[in-house]
């Protein structure tokens, strides 16, 4: 069963690439981390380190889910 191509605007693609930051050339993980810093800063200001820890764990779990589906839909081995 073949799946339709994954749009860059699909929620799985948006999450797995962190709004496209992970698609930038040369060190995509670094770009993704830099794209997340403003959100981390705002979360830390609003809720302190407990909120940042909870948000980090949530992002980790959701990121694993999204990246595995993104890789499968794109035919990639390593998300």
TAQUI-V290728 format. One record per backbone hydrogen bond with DSSP energy under -0.5 kcal/mol. CO is the residue of the C=O (numbers start at 1). NH is the residue of the N-H. E is the energy in kcal/mol with one decimal. If there is no record, write none. Layout:
((CO;NH;E) (CO;NH;E))
//
This chain:
((5;7;-0.6) (7;10;-1.6) (10;14;-2.6) (11;15;-2.4) (12;16;-2.7) (13;17;-1.9) (14;19;-2.8) (15;18;-0.8) (17;22;-3.0) (18;21;-1.6) (20;23;-1.7) (21;24;-1.4) (27;31;-1.8) (28;32;-2.3) (29;33;-2.1) (30;34;-2.5) (31;35;-2.3) (32;36;-1.2) (33;37;-1.1) (34;38;-0.6) (36;40;-2.4) (37;41;-2.7) (38;42;-2.2) (39;43;-2.5) (40;44;-2.6) (41;45;-2.4) (42;46;-2.4) (43;47;-2.9) (44;48;-1.8) (47;51;-0.9) (48;52;-1.9) (49;53;-2.7) (50;54;-2.4) (51;55;-2.7) (52;56;-2.3) (53;57;-2.4) (54;58;-2.4) (55;59;-2.7) (56;60;-2.2) (57;61;-2.3) (58;62;-2.7) (59;63;-2.4) (60;64;-2.1) (61;65;-2.1) (62;66;-2.9) (63;67;-2.9) (64;68;-2.0) (65;69;-1.7) (66;70;-2.8) (67;71;-2.5) (68;72;-2.0) (69;73;-2.5) (70;74;-1.8) (71;75;-0.9) (71;76;-3.0) (77;79;-0.7))
//
